[in-house]
Amino acid sequence: MPKNSTKILFLMTLISGMLISLCANSWLGAWMGLEINLLSFIPLLTSNKNMFSSEAALKYFLVQAIASATLLFMILFKTNSHEMFSLYQNKFWNILIMIPLLMKIASAPFHWWLPSVVEGISWMNCFIILSIQKIAPMILISYLIMNNFIIQVMIILSAIIGGIGGLNQISLRKILAFSSINHIGWMLVTMIMGSNLWWMYFIIYTINITVILTLTSMTNLSYITQTFNSINTKKMLKFTLFISLLSLGGLPPFLGFFPKWIAIQFMAENSMFFTAMILVMTSLLTLFYYMRIMYSTIMMSNSEVNWMLLISPKNQYSITLLMSLSSIILGILACTLMISMY
């Protein structure tokens, strides 16, 4: 929680905007909640300590404003030409209204803004963009989504771009941004299956992201090369961070594997074999660039210089390590429960 009272106010209005969208009984009310959410987040992005934050805030505002304006136009046009609540019966209108919402959550092919925005902001704002800011648009998408060819193309594009895009990156922020694009593909698949499965996937993804961003913020990591020296004397911290990355990539028996396992089973039952194959193969790509972060740090023994001190007090480490290791234990328990059920 930020100590600045202004930031606390904007954080509260940001959450309020999200809740307005979730509780709205009309599309106009949902749009209003998205606008309150957007305008509350822009002041949180700007910072005097970071020279790139103003550029990132401007990029984010322009993209989100274009998406919001397009959504409002689609809603008003649909209301004037037809009636308000006939969206469920018309596939064409459902897809048109989903496009600005997909742009808001950075689903491919509308993903291009996310890596550059994430690169210029703090880790706390990264967490908000990668988790909280996706909740309201994805709930609205879940009202409209259908299993058709266009949705399947967007799922496959998100998975492929998220998998391939992170291969040549050295910035941890950009790697997590492309990983998020890959996870959007999985979330859209789970939305087709049902809301319960999507919520479970999103909550587990948020747990993994929270642990990773907390550890990288505490150790002040921004690039892969910094992992070589910066946390060598904190072996447990290094172990916890890399286990969390493997869990985010969906490696069994960690927590991140559990929702992917269920999604693959549902896709197999619904004959979505090609989509399942693409999603599994691109998850292997994400695991590859997570392991590239880990490999040199674990295999090579490096000396740590004295001025690389920890940013946070030491008493916060035990809480974070406990959170991450508990996610590992929960993942093992969940997979064991799944095996016992079958």
FENGIGI-V373073 format. One record per residue. N is the residue number from 0. RES is the residue in one small letter. PHI is phi in whole degrees, 0 to 359 (* if undefined). NEAR is the number of other C-alpha atoms within 8 Angstrom. D_FIRST is the distance of its C-alpha to the first C-alpha in Angstrom with 2 decimals. Layout:
<<N RES PHI NEAR D_FIRST> <N RES PHI NEAR D_FIRST>>
This chain:
<<0 m * 3 0.00> <1 p 292 6 3.83> <2 k 273 6 6.54> <3 n 286 6 9.00> <4 s 295 7 10.24> <5 t 296 6 11.87> <6 k 293 11 9.06> <7 i 296 11 7.49> <8 l 299 8 11.19> <9 f 294 12 11.79> <10 l 293 11 9.11> <11 m 292 8 10.89> <12 t 291 11 14.20> <13 l 298 14 13.59> <14 i 293 9 13.28> <15 s 297 11 16.17> <16 g 299 14 18.24> <17 m 298 14 17.95> <18 l 292 10 19.08> <19 i 298 12 21.86> <20 s 296 14 23.18> <21 l 291 10 23.19> <22 c 265 7 25.01> <23 a 292 9 27.35> <24 n 255 6 31.05> <25 s 216 6 32.23> <26 w 290 8 31.48> <27 l 293 8 31.13> <28 g 294 11 28.33> <29 a 295 14 26.60> <30 w 297 12 27.04> <31 m 298 11 25.63> <32 g 298 14 22.38> <33 l 297 14 22.18> <34 e 292 10 22.79> <35 i 299 12 20.08> <36 n 299 15 17.64> <37 l 294 11 19.08> <38 l 292 9 19.19> <39 s 281 12 15.55> <40 f 278 11 14.57> <41 i 300 11 17.03> <42 p 296 9 15.38> <43 l 290 11 12.13> <44 l 286 13 14.61> <45 t 284 9 16.37> <46 s 208 9 15.78> <47 n 286 5 18.32> <48 k 278 4 17.82> <49 n 236 8 18.90> <50 m 288 7 22.34> <51 f 269 8 22.14> <52 s 292 12 19.11> <53 s 294 10 21.44> <54 e 297 9 23.92> <55 a 297 15 21.45> <56 a 296 12 20.15> <57 l 294 8 23.84> <58 k 300 10 24.85> <59 y 298 11 22.16> <60 f 297 10 23.10> <61 l 298 8 26.81> <62 v 296 11 26.71> <63 q 292 11 24.63> <64 a 292 8 26.80> <65 i 298 8 29.94> <66 a 296 12 28.82> <67 s 294 12 27.96> <68 a 296 8 31.28> <69 t 296 9 33.19> <70 l 298 12 31.71> <71 l 297 10 32.65> <72 f 299 8 36.11> <73 m 296 10 36.67> <74 i 296 11 35.70> <75 l 293 8 37.98> <76 f 295 8 40.77> <77 k 293 11 40.69> <78 t 294 9 40.71> <79 n 284 7 43.66> <80 s 270 6 45.67> <81 h 229 7 45.07> <82 e 255 8 43.32> <83 m 293 7 39.59> <84 f 255 5 39.27> <85 s 259 8 41.72> <86 l 293 10 39.15> <87 y 287 8 39.66> <88 q 264 5 43.32> <89 n 238 8 43.25> <90 k 296 9 42.06> <91 f 298 6 42.48> <92 w 290 9 40.17> <93 n 302 12 37.56> <94 i 293 10 37.43> <95 l 299 9 37.40> <96 i 284 11 34.40> <97 m 288 11 32.56> <98 i 301 8 32.97> <99 p 296 12 30.35> <100 l 291 14 27.91> <101 l 294 13 28.64> <102 m 294 13 28.02> <103 k 294 12 24.54> <104 i 264 11 23.62> <105 a 65 12 25.61> <106 s 278 14 28.42> <107 a 296 13 31.53> <108 p 271 8 33.55> <109 f 253 9 30.77> <110 h 266 10 28.47> <111 w 299 9 29.40> <112 w 277 11 26.41> <113 l 295 9 23.63> <114 p 300 11 24.42> <115 s 289 10 24.85> <116 v 289 13 21.64> <117 v 297 13 19.52> <118 e 297 10 21.39> <119 g 257 11 20.21> <120 i 236 13 16.41> <121 s 284 7 13.50> <122 w 294 10 12.59> <123 m 296 7 9.21> <124 n 291 10 11.54> <125 c 301 11 14.11> <126 f 299 12 12.28> <127 i 295 9 11.93> <128 i 294 10 15.61> <129 l 280 10 16.93> <130 s 230 9 15.67> <131 i 297 8 14.22> <132 q 291 12 16.58> <133 k 269 11 19.50> <134 i 295 9 19.43> <135 a 297 12 21.19> <136 p 299 13 23.82> <137 m 288 10 24.64> <138 i 297 9 25.20> <139 l 294 10 27.55> <140 i 297 11 29.25> <141 s 296 10 29.87> <142 y 289 6 31.91> <143 l 251 11 34.17> <144 i 292 12 34.49> <145 m 225 7 37.96> <146 n 273 7 39.55> <147 n 230 6 41.62> <148 f 297 6 42.58> <149 i 295 6 40.07> <150 i 296 10 37.07> <151 q 297 10 38.53> <152 v 297 8 38.89> <153 m 295 12 35.23> <154 i 297 15 34.17> <155 i 293 12 36.51> <156 l 296 11 35.51> <157 s 299 16 31.77> <158 a 295 18 32.62> <159 i 291 12 35.04> <160 i 294 12 33.04> <161 g 295 16 29.88> <162 g 284 15 32.12> <163 i 281 9 34.25> <164 g 298 9 31.75> <165 g 275 13 29.75> <166 l 292 9 32.93> <167 n 255 5 33.40> <168 q 260 9 29.81> <169 i 248 9 28.63> <170 s 274 10 25.06> <171 l 295 11 22.57> <172 r 296 11 20.57> <173 k 292 14 23.86> <174 i 298 12 24.85> <175 l 292 8 21.79> <176 a 293 12 22.48> <177 f 292 14 26.11> <178 s 298 12 25.20> <179 s 296 10 23.15> <180 i 297 16 26.31> <181 n 297 16 28.36> <182 h 292 11 26.20> <183 i 300 13 26.61> <184 g 301 16 30.32> <185 w 296 13 29.83> <186 m 294 11 27.64> <187 l 295 10 30.37> <188 v 297 10 32.95> <189 t 293 13 31.16> <190 m 295 12 30.86> <191 i 298 10 34.65> <192 m 289 8 35.04> <193 g 159 8 32.93> <194 s 290 9 29.54> <195 n 296 6 29.00> <196 l 294 12 29.43> <197 w 295 12 27.08> <198 w 298 8 24.27> <199 m 296 9 24.89> <200 y 299 12 24.92> <201 f 295 9 21.68> <202 i 295 8 19.80> <203 i 293 11 21.34> <204 y 298 10 20.58> <205 t 294 9 16.85> <206 i 300 9 16.94> <207 n 297 15 18.80> <208 i 297 10 16.67> <209 t 300 9 13.44> <210 v 296 13 15.45> <211 i 295 11 17.08> <212 l 291 11 14.21> <213 t 295 10 12.39> <214 l 292 11 15.81> <215 t 292 11 16.71> <216 s 291 9 13.63> <217 m 293 9 14.31> <218 t 265 11 17.98> <219 n 60 8 17.71> <220 l 271 11 20.09> <221 s 228 9 21.07> <222 y 228 9 24.75> <223 i 301 11 27.05> <224 t 297 6 29.07> <225 q 289 9 26.25> <226 t 288 11 26.22> <227 f 294 11 29.79> <228 n 246 11 29.05> <229 s 287 10 25.42> <230 i 235 12 24.90> <231 n 293 12 28.52> <232 t 280 5 28.24> <233 k 250 7 25.39> <234 k 297 8 27.53> <235 m 294 7 25.45> <236 l 296 11 22.33> <237 k 299 10 24.63> <238 f 300 8 26.16> <239 t 295 11 22.92> <240 l 297 12 21.74> <241 f 285 9 25.17> <242 i 296 9 25.56> <243 s 295 13 22.36> <244 l 297 11 23.93> <245 l 294 13 27.14> <246 s 294 15 25.49> <247 l 297 11 23.95> <248 g 286 13 27.49> <249 g 90 14 28.99> <250 l 277 11 31.15> <251 p 290 9 32.64> <252 p 259 9 32.07> <253 f 279 16 28.28> <254 l 298 17 26.00> <255 g 293 16 26.01> <256 f 285 14 29.79> <257 f 301 14 29.92> <258 p 293 11 29.11> <259 k 293 11 31.17> <260 w 300 8 34.04> <261 i 295 8 34.07> <262 a 298 12 33.85> <263 i 297 9 36.78> <264 q 296 8 38.76> <265 f 295 9 38.33> <266 m 296 12 39.32> <267 a 294 10 42.37> <268 e 292 7 43.36> <269 n 259 6 43.14> <270 s 60 6 45.12> <271 m 263 9 42.34> <272 f 290 8 43.59> <273 f 295 6 43.24> <274 t 299 11 39.60> <275 a 299 11 38.84> <276 m 296 8 40.61> <277 i 298 11 38.71> <278 l 296 13 35.29> <279 v 293 8 36.28> <280 m 295 8 37.71> <281 t 288 14 34.70> <282 s 295 13 32.43> <283 l 296 9 34.72> <284 l 295 11 34.07> <285 t 296 14 30.29> <286 l 297 12 31.05> <287 f 296 8 33.29> <288 y 281 11 30.75> <289 y 290 11 28.25> <290 m 291 9 31.15> <291 r 294 8 31.99> <292 i 296 10 28.68> <293 m 280 9 29.62> <294 y 301 8 33.34> <295 s 295 9 33.84> <296 t 292 12 31.10> <297 i 277 7 32.58> <298 m 279 6 36.24> <299 m 259 6 36.45> <300 s 260 6 36.14> <301 n 242 7 34.60> <302 s 273 6 34.21> <303 e 252 10 30.93> <304 v 283 6 31.11> <305 n 289 5 29.93> <306 w 275 4 27.53> <307 m 276 7 25.20> <308 l 263 5 22.74> <309 l 280 8 19.44> <310 i 282 7 16.29> <311 s 264 7 14.19> <312 p 298 7 15.77> <313 k 292 6 18.23> <314 n 289 6 17.07> <315 q 280 8 14.13> <316 y 292 9 16.90> <317 s 297 8 18.61> <318 i 295 8 15.76> <319 t 294 11 15.36> <320 l 297 11 19.15> <321 l 296 8 19.63> <322 m 300 9 17.51> <323 s 293 13 19.51> <324 l 293 9 22.82> <325 s 293 8 22.43> <326 s 294 12 22.11> <327 i 294 13 25.35> <328 i 297 10 27.04> <329 l 298 10 26.05> <330 g 297 14 27.52> <331 i 295 11 30.70> <332 l 296 8 31.02> <333 a 296 10 30.55> <334 c 294 11 33.17> <335 t 296 8 35.48> <336 l 297 8 35.21> <337 m 297 8 36.03> <338 i 295 7 39.04> <339 s 293 6 40.25> <340 m 292 5 40.14> <341 y 257 4 42.55>>
